[in-house]
Amino acid sequence: MEATAVKNHYQSLIKLFAEFYKYPDEAFMEEFKNGTIEDEINTMSSIYSSAFDEEINLQHFIDQEHNLQKQFMKAFSGISKPFTPPVESLYKQWSADTASAKPLASKKGYYMGDSALHMKHLLHHYQLDIPENFTMTPDHLVIELEFYAFLIEEDMDAAMTFRDEHLNWISDFEAALQQLNDIPFYQEVTKRLSQLLMVNPTDGFKREE
């Protein structure tokens, strides 16, 4: 298959994974329950050598007690603690400015750090708006994955630079999720996302060494 088709499938996968980190509304739940989303992921990822270790079966990680909305709220909302929002700034040093007098400069766990400011700059440069509900978290994983997908179409070199600079916190995020209880769905989704991000968009899903 042509490189363009490979790239388009990868781009679609990234967009699908971005949807997992939005609150699961009724429309999303319907698509998920009827298997549409899993089928799309497995079809696109198996066209070439698979991006994943095995087929995705996310239904396995949801039951009546641990439904999708409950898991989302527990993992990301702060309704209970500990929780671990998918926001880049929280997993990186707040500022790389070692000369900064700000007490937060060398600390982690705070919003609107360097990565958030850089995301605002990048989105402005490409004339892209930040959705209102992400105004205070422009480096939220939803925004970063959607922007990564945009760059794959727009400028592949820029996309690879962006992945390496702005999506290099996912392993820390994945590790933090593993410390939480009763959120198996998001633990599995994030594990699969980590695998997907190891793949170059035009390499036929050949896993990087």
KETI-203123 format. One line per 2 residues: number of its first residue (from 1); for each residue x, y, z of N, C-alpha, C. Coordinates in Angstrom, 2 decimals. Example, Ala and Ser with C-alpha at 12.3 -4.5 7.8 and 13.67 -1.06 7.14 Angstrom:
<nodes>
1	13.19,-5.69,7.80,12.30,-4.50,7.80,13.20,-3.30,7.80  12.85,-2.25,7.08,13.67,-1.06,7.14,12.90,0.03,7.87 $
</nodes>
This chain:
<nodes>
1	0.84,-1.20,0.00,0.00,0.00,0.00,0.88,1.25,0.00  0.41,2.29,-0.65,1.20,3.52,-0.79,1.43,4.18,0.56 $
3	2.55,4.94,0.62,2.91,5.61,1.87,1.81,6.55,2.33  1.13,7.20,1.38,0.05,8.13,1.75,-1.07,7.40,2.47 $
5	-1.43,6.21,1.98,-2.49,5.44,2.63,-2.07,4.98,4.01  -0.80,4.57,4.14,-0.27,4.17,5.45,-0.39,5.34,6.42 $
7	0.05,6.51,5.97,0.01,7.72,6.80,-1.42,8.05,7.21  -2.36,7.92,6.27,-3.75,8.25,6.57,-4.35,7.32,7.61 $
9	-4.01,6.04,7.53,-4.50,5.09,8.54,-3.94,5.43,9.91  -2.66,5.75,9.95,-2.03,6.09,11.23,-2.67,7.36,11.81 $
11	-2.86,8.33,10.96,-3.49,9.59,11.38,-4.88,9.33,11.95  -5.64,8.45,11.32,-6.98,8.12,11.81,-6.93,7.42,13.16 $
13	-5.94,6.57,13.35,-5.77,5.90,14.63,-5.48,6.90,15.74  -4.61,7.85,15.46,-4.28,8.86,16.47,-5.54,9.65,16.84 $
15	-6.34,10.01,15.86,-7.58,10.74,16.14,-8.55,9.91,16.98  -8.62,8.62,16.68,-9.49,7.74,17.47,-9.04,7.67,18.93 $
17	-7.73,7.58,19.13,-7.24,7.51,20.50,-7.48,8.82,21.24  -7.45,9.93,20.55,-7.77,11.21,21.20,-9.18,11.19,21.79 $
19	-10.10,10.51,21.12,-11.48,10.45,21.59,-11.59,9.76,22.95  -10.69,8.83,23.22,-10.75,8.09,24.48,-10.51,8.98,25.70 $
21	-9.86,10.11,25.50,-9.51,10.96,26.63,-10.45,12.15,26.78  -11.57,12.13,26.04,-12.67,13.04,26.26,-13.71,12.33,27.12 $
23	-14.52,13.11,27.82,-15.56,12.47,28.62,-16.47,11.65,27.71  -16.70,10.37,28.04,-17.50,9.50,27.17,-18.99,9.84,27.21 $
25	-19.42,10.64,26.24,-20.83,11.01,26.19,-21.65,9.86,25.59  -22.95,10.06,25.46,-23.84,8.99,25.01,-23.51,8.54,23.58 $
27	-23.16,9.48,22.70,-22.83,9.12,21.33,-21.60,8.22,21.28  -20.59,8.60,22.06,-19.37,7.78,22.11,-19.69,6.41,22.70 $
29	-20.48,6.38,23.77,-20.82,5.12,24.41,-21.55,4.19,23.46  -22.41,4.74,22.63,-23.15,3.91,21.67,-22.20,3.28,20.66 $
31	-21.28,4.10,20.13,-20.31,3.56,19.17,-19.41,2.52,19.82  -19.07,2.76,21.07,-18.20,1.83,21.77,-18.92,0.51,22.05 $
33	-20.14,0.60,22.53,-20.89,-0.60,22.91,-21.17,-1.49,21.70  -21.41,-0.90,20.53,-21.70,-1.74,19.36,-20.44,-2.25,18.65 $
35	-19.28,-1.92,19.21,-18.04,-2.47,18.69,-17.42,-1.71,17.54  -18.04,-0.61,17.13,-17.55,0.14,15.96,-16.13,0.64,16.17 $
37	-15.85,1.20,17.32,-14.54,1.80,17.57,-13.45,0.74,17.61  -13.69,-0.36,18.31,-12.70,-1.43,18.36,-12.43,-2.01,16.98 $
39	-13.51,-2.20,16.20,-13.35,-2.74,14.85,-12.47,-1.83,14.01  -12.70,-0.53,14.11,-11.90,0.43,13.34,-10.43,0.35,13.73 $
41	-10.16,0.32,15.02,-8.78,0.27,15.49,-8.10,-1.01,15.03  -8.76,-2.14,15.21,-8.14,-3.41,14.85,-7.96,-3.55,13.34 $
43	-8.90,-3.03,12.57,-8.77,-3.10,11.12,-7.60,-2.26,10.64  -7.53,-1.02,11.12,-6.47,-0.13,10.65,-5.09,-0.57,11.12 $
45	-5.01,-1.13,12.33,-3.70,-1.50,12.86,-3.21,-2.85,12.33  -4.10,-3.65,11.74,-3.70,-4.98,11.26,-3.47,-5.02,9.75 $
47	-3.66,-3.91,9.07,-3.44,-3.89,7.63,-1.98,-4.18,7.31  -1.11,-3.71,8.19,0.32,-3.97,8.06,0.74,-4.82,9.26 $
49	2.03,-4.96,9.50,2.43,-5.63,10.73,1.86,-4.80,11.88  1.18,-5.45,12.79,0.36,-4.75,13.78,1.15,-3.79,14.64 $
51	0.54,-2.65,14.94,1.15,-1.69,15.85,1.09,-2.21,17.28  0.19,-3.17,17.52,-0.04,-3.64,18.88,0.40,-5.09,19.04 $
53	0.59,-5.51,20.28,1.00,-6.88,20.56,-0.09,-7.89,20.20  -1.34,-7.47,20.34,-2.47,-8.33,20.01,-3.68,-7.44,19.74 $
55	-4.76,-8.05,19.22,-5.96,-7.27,18.93,-6.49,-6.61,20.20  -7.06,-5.45,20.00,-7.69,-4.73,21.11,-9.06,-5.33,21.44 $
57	-9.32,-5.53,22.71,-10.64,-5.95,23.17,-10.97,-5.15,24.43  -11.36,-3.92,24.23,-11.57,-3.00,25.35,-12.84,-3.29,26.13 $
59	-13.79,-3.97,25.50,-15.01,-4.32,26.22,-14.71,-5.14,27.47  -13.61,-5.88,27.40,-13.21,-6.75,28.50,-12.91,-5.95,29.78 $
61	-12.61,-4.66,29.63,-12.18,-3.85,30.77,-13.30,-2.99,31.36  -14.53,-3.31,30.96,-15.69,-2.55,31.45,-16.74,-3.54,31.95 $
63	-17.32,-3.23,33.11,-18.47,-3.99,33.58,-19.42,-3.03,34.27  -20.50,-3.53,34.80,-21.52,-2.65,35.39,-20.95,-1.81,36.53 $
65	-20.08,-2.42,37.32,-19.51,-1.71,38.46,-18.45,-0.70,38.02  -17.73,-1.03,36.96,-16.67,-0.16,36.47,-17.00,0.29,35.05 $
67	-18.12,1.04,34.92,-18.48,1.49,33.58,-17.54,2.61,33.13  -17.66,2.99,31.88,-16.69,3.90,31.28,-16.69,5.27,31.93 $
69	-17.88,5.80,32.19,-17.93,7.13,32.82,-17.33,7.13,34.22  -17.60,6.09,34.99,-17.05,6.00,36.34,-15.52,5.92,36.30 $
71	-15.00,5.14,35.37,-13.55,5.02,35.25,-12.92,6.35,34.84  -13.57,7.04,33.91,-13.06,8.35,33.47,-13.00,9.31,34.65 $
73	-14.07,9.40,35.40,-14.13,10.34,36.52,-13.09,9.99,37.59  -12.94,8.72,37.86,-11.97,8.30,38.88,-10.54,8.59,38.44 $
75	-10.25,8.35,37.17,-8.89,8.51,36.68,-8.49,9.97,36.52  -9.40,10.81,36.04,-8.99,12.12,35.55,-9.64,13.33,36.22 $
77	-10.78,13.16,36.89,-11.56,14.34,37.28,-11.16,14.95,38.62  -10.54,14.16,39.50,-10.25,14.65,40.84,-11.39,14.45,41.80 $
79	-12.46,13.75,41.35,-13.59,13.47,42.23,-13.16,12.57,43.38  -12.09,11.81,43.17,-11.47,11.03,44.24,-9.96,11.09,44.04 $
81	-9.23,10.85,45.07,-7.77,10.92,45.01,-7.18,9.58,45.44  -6.04,9.22,44.80,-5.29,9.97,43.80,-5.97,9.92,42.43 $
83	-5.61,10.84,41.57,-6.07,10.85,40.19,-4.93,11.38,39.34  -5.03,11.22,38.01,-3.89,11.57,37.17,-4.36,12.11,35.82 $
85	-4.65,13.41,35.75,-5.14,14.01,34.50,-4.13,13.86,33.36  -4.61,13.69,32.14,-3.72,13.56,30.98,-3.29,14.92,30.43 $
87	-2.45,15.61,31.19,-2.00,16.96,30.85,-0.48,17.00,30.96  0.19,17.36,29.89,1.66,17.26,29.82,2.36,18.01,30.94 $
89	1.94,19.22,31.24,2.63,20.04,32.25,2.80,19.32,33.58  1.84,18.49,33.94,1.86,17.82,35.24,3.00,16.82,35.37 $
91	3.53,16.36,34.24,4.53,15.28,34.26,5.93,15.79,33.93  6.06,17.08,33.78,7.36,17.66,33.44,7.69,18.80,34.39 $
93	8.98,19.11,34.45,9.40,20.28,35.22,8.63,21.49,34.71  8.11,22.28,35.64,7.20,23.36,35.26,7.84,24.36,34.31 $
95	9.11,24.66,34.52,9.83,25.57,33.63,11.27,25.11,33.46  11.76,25.21,32.24,13.16,24.87,31.97,14.09,26.05,32.24 $
97	13.51,27.17,32.62,14.31,28.37,32.90,14.96,28.22,34.28  16.20,27.77,34.30,16.89,27.52,35.57,17.17,28.81,36.33 $
99	17.12,29.94,35.63,17.37,31.22,36.29,16.09,31.84,36.85  14.98,31.15,36.63,13.70,31.70,37.07,13.65,31.80,38.60 $
101	13.09,32.90,39.04,12.92,33.09,40.49,11.61,32.48,40.99  10.81,32.00,40.06,9.53,31.44,40.46,9.75,30.14,41.23 $
103	9.09,29.98,42.35,9.32,28.79,43.19,8.91,27.48,42.52  8.02,27.55,41.51,7.55,26.34,40.84,8.49,25.87,39.74 $
105	9.46,26.67,39.38,10.25,26.44,38.17,10.77,25.01,38.05  11.30,24.46,39.11,11.92,23.14,39.02,10.99,22.01,39.47 $
107	9.75,22.33,39.77,8.82,21.34,40.32,7.95,20.72,39.24  7.37,19.57,39.56,6.41,18.90,38.70,5.05,18.89,39.37 $
109	4.02,18.62,38.58,2.69,18.48,39.15,1.84,19.73,39.08  2.23,20.70,38.26,1.49,21.96,38.14,1.07,22.21,36.70 $
111	-0.08,22.86,36.55,-0.62,23.19,35.23,0.09,24.41,34.64  -0.12,24.59,33.33,0.33,25.76,32.58,1.83,26.00,32.69 $
113	2.59,24.93,32.54,4.03,25.04,32.49,4.52,25.37,31.09  5.81,25.17,30.85,6.40,25.49,29.55,5.68,24.79,28.41 $
115	5.32,23.53,28.62,4.69,22.77,27.53,3.35,23.38,27.13  2.60,23.88,28.12,1.31,24.51,27.82,1.50,25.80,27.03 $
117	2.48,26.59,27.43,2.75,27.84,26.71,3.21,27.57,25.29  4.03,26.52,25.13,4.49,26.18,23.78,3.34,25.67,22.92 $
119	2.43,24.90,23.52,1.26,24.43,22.77,0.42,25.61,22.31  0.23,26.60,23.16,-0.53,27.78,22.77,0.14,28.47,21.58 $
121	1.47,28.56,21.63,2.22,29.17,20.53,2.04,28.38,19.25  2.15,27.05,19.33,2.03,26.21,18.14,0.64,26.32,17.52 $
123	-0.37,26.26,18.35,-1.74,26.34,17.84,-2.01,27.69,17.20  -1.49,28.75,17.82,-1.63,30.09,17.24,-0.91,30.17,15.89 $
125	0.29,29.58,15.83,1.08,29.61,14.59,0.31,28.96,13.44  -0.38,27.87,13.72,-1.13,27.17,12.67,-2.58,27.64,12.59 $
127	-2.88,28.71,13.29,-4.21,29.32,13.28,-5.30,28.34,13.69  -5.00,27.59,14.73,-5.95,26.63,15.28,-6.45,27.13,16.63 $
129	-7.73,27.00,16.87,-8.33,27.47,18.12,-8.23,26.39,19.20  -8.13,26.83,20.43,-8.20,25.93,21.57,-9.66,25.83,21.99 $
131	-10.24,24.64,22.03,-11.64,24.51,22.48,-11.81,25.12,23.87  -12.97,25.70,24.10,-13.21,26.44,25.34,-12.93,25.61,26.59 $
133	-13.31,24.32,26.55,-13.13,23.49,27.75,-11.67,23.08,27.97  -10.77,23.46,27.05,-9.35,23.16,27.22,-8.51,24.45,27.34 $
135	-9.16,25.57,27.60,-8.46,26.84,27.67,-7.33,26.83,28.69  -7.57,26.22,29.83,-6.57,26.21,30.89,-5.63,25.01,30.81 $
137	-5.88,24.13,29.84,-5.01,22.97,29.65,-4.74,22.76,28.15  -4.05,23.72,27.52,-3.78,23.58,26.09,-2.85,22.41,25.76 $
139	-2.19,21.85,26.79,-1.34,20.68,26.58,-2.02,19.41,27.08  -3.34,19.40,27.07,-4.11,18.19,27.37,-3.85,17.17,26.27 $
141	-3.90,15.89,26.62,-3.60,14.84,25.65,-4.54,14.86,24.45  -5.80,15.21,24.65,-6.73,15.33,23.52,-6.21,16.33,22.50 $
143	-5.81,17.51,22.97,-5.31,18.55,22.08,-4.01,18.10,21.41  -3.13,17.49,22.16,-1.84,17.09,21.61,-1.99,16.00,20.56 $
145	-2.86,15.03,20.80,-3.05,13.97,19.81,-3.72,14.51,18.55  -4.71,15.36,18.71,-5.36,15.94,17.54,-4.39,16.82,16.75 $
147	-3.52,17.54,17.46,-2.54,18.38,16.78,-1.48,17.51,16.09  -1.08,16.43,16.73,-0.14,15.49,16.12,-0.72,14.94,14.82 $
149	-1.99,14.55,14.85,-2.65,14.05,13.63,-2.68,15.13,12.56  -2.95,16.36,12.95,-2.94,17.49,12.01,-1.57,17.65,11.37 $
151	-0.52,17.59,12.18,0.84,17.77,11.66,1.25,16.64,10.73  0.77,15.43,10.97,1.10,14.31,10.10,0.66,14.61,8.67 $
153	-0.45,15.28,8.54,-0.94,15.68,7.21,-0.22,16.92,6.70  0.10,17.83,7.61,0.61,19.14,7.23,2.12,19.14,6.98 $
155	2.88,18.50,7.86,4.34,18.60,7.83,4.93,17.44,8.63  5.36,16.38,7.95,5.80,15.18,8.64,7.01,15.42,9.54 $
157	7.95,16.23,9.09,9.12,16.53,9.94,8.69,17.22,11.23  7.78,18.17,11.10,7.27,18.86,12.29,6.51,17.89,13.19 $
159	5.80,16.94,12.58,5.06,15.95,13.36,6.00,15.10,14.20  7.10,14.67,13.60,8.05,13.83,14.32,8.74,14.62,15.45 $
161	9.04,15.87,15.18,9.62,16.72,16.23,8.63,16.91,17.37  7.38,17.16,17.01,6.34,17.34,18.02,6.17,16.09,18.87 $
163	6.12,14.93,18.22,5.99,13.68,18.97,7.12,13.52,19.98  8.33,13.78,19.53,9.50,13.57,20.39,9.57,14.58,21.53 $
165	9.05,15.79,21.30,9.16,16.84,22.32,7.93,16.94,23.22  6.75,16.62,22.65,5.51,16.86,23.40,4.74,15.60,23.79 $
167	5.10,14.45,23.23,4.40,13.22,23.59,5.34,12.24,24.28  6.44,12.77,24.80,7.43,11.93,25.47,7.13,11.74,26.96 $
169	5.98,12.22,27.41,5.57,12.07,28.81,4.58,10.92,29.00  4.19,10.27,27.90,3.13,9.27,27.98,3.55,8.08,28.84 $
171	4.81,7.72,28.83,5.26,6.59,29.66,5.09,6.93,31.15  5.36,8.18,31.53,5.15,8.60,32.91,3.66,8.62,33.26 $
173	2.86,9.07,32.34,1.40,9.08,32.52,0.89,7.65,32.67  1.38,6.76,31.81,0.97,5.36,31.88,1.35,4.76,33.24 $
175	2.55,5.05,33.71,3.00,4.53,35.00,2.13,5.07,36.13  1.75,6.34,36.06,0.89,6.93,37.09,-0.48,6.26,37.11 $
177	-1.03,5.98,35.93,-2.33,5.30,35.85,-2.27,3.91,36.47  -1.14,3.25,36.32,-1.01,1.90,36.87,-1.07,1.88,38.40 $
179	-0.88,3.03,39.01,-0.93,3.12,40.47,-2.37,3.28,40.99  -3.32,3.52,40.08,-4.71,3.72,40.48,-5.47,2.40,40.43 $
181	-6.52,2.31,41.20,-7.37,1.12,41.23,-8.65,1.36,40.43  -9.19,0.29,39.89,-10.53,0.29,39.29,-10.64,1.15,38.03 $
183	-9.55,1.28,37.27,-9.61,1.99,35.99,-8.93,1.15,34.90  -9.25,-0.13,34.79,-8.54,-0.99,33.83,-8.67,-0.53,32.38 $
185	-9.80,0.08,32.04,-10.00,0.54,30.66,-8.93,1.57,30.27  -8.74,2.57,31.11,-7.80,3.63,30.76,-6.35,3.18,30.90 $
187	-6.10,2.22,31.75,-4.76,1.64,31.82,-4.44,0.92,30.51  -5.41,0.16,30.01,-5.19,-0.57,28.76,-5.09,0.37,27.56 $
189	-5.98,1.34,27.48,-5.96,2.30,26.37,-4.62,3.04,26.31  -4.12,3.44,27.47,-2.88,4.21,27.50,-1.69,3.32,27.18 $
191	-1.73,2.06,27.57,-0.68,1.12,27.17,-0.64,1.00,25.65  -1.82,0.89,25.04,-1.90,0.77,23.57,-1.46,2.06,22.89 $
193	-1.80,3.19,23.48,-1.35,4.46,22.91,0.17,4.54,22.93  0.79,4.12,24.01,2.26,4.12,24.10,2.86,3.29,22.97 $
195	2.26,2.14,22.69,2.73,1.30,21.59,2.57,2.00,20.25  1.42,2.65,20.07,1.15,3.33,18.81,2.13,4.47,18.56 $
197	2.49,5.18,19.62,3.40,6.32,19.45,4.83,5.89,19.15  5.14,4.61,19.30,6.45,4.10,18.93,6.58,3.87,17.42 $
199	5.46,3.98,16.73,5.40,3.69,15.30,5.54,4.97,14.50  6.35,4.94,13.46,6.43,6.08,12.56,5.29,6.03,11.55 $
201	4.63,7.13,11.29,3.43,7.15,10.45,3.59,6.61,9.04  4.77,6.64,8.47,4.94,6.19,7.08,5.76,4.91,6.96 $
203	5.98,4.22,8.07,6.83,3.03,8.02,6.04,1.72,7.98  4.79,1.77,7.57,4.02,0.51,7.50,3.86,-0.15,8.85 $
205	3.82,0.69,9.89,3.63,0.19,11.25,4.75,-0.72,11.70  5.94,-0.53,11.18,7.09,-1.28,11.67,7.55,-0.65,12.99 $
207	7.57,-1.45,14.03,7.90,-0.94,15.35,9.34,-0.47,15.41  9.57,0.70,16.02,10.92,1.21,16.17,11.68,0.39,17.20 $
209	13.00,0.29,17.02,13.84,-0.40,17.99,14.19,0.56,19.12 $
</nodes>
